[in-house]
Amino acid sequence: MSTQETRDARARTDEQLAEDLESAHQSLFNLRFQTATRQLADNTQMRKAKKRIARLKTLIHERTIIAAHDRLVATAVADGE
């Protein structure tokens, strides 16, 4: 994922990110299969696929943390603290 792809991913919804993550996992599975059958010519594709998965998981985790923080703040405000 390039910087532009990361920016585009940040603009996507949670559902779209989940779909992208599923697609990336499927791509990695296919690359592993190609490696096992010695059909993969470019070994850097595996590394790129793993990094894409890590970046997508990071974006999803960031959103989870932000949502939890927002809920905590909303609860504190509602309690009058």
Secondary structure, DSSP 8 states (H G I E B T S, - for coil): --HHHHHHHHTS-HHHHHHHHHHHHHHHHHHHHHHHTT----THHHHHHHHHHHHHHHHHHHHHHHHHHHHHHHHHHHTT-
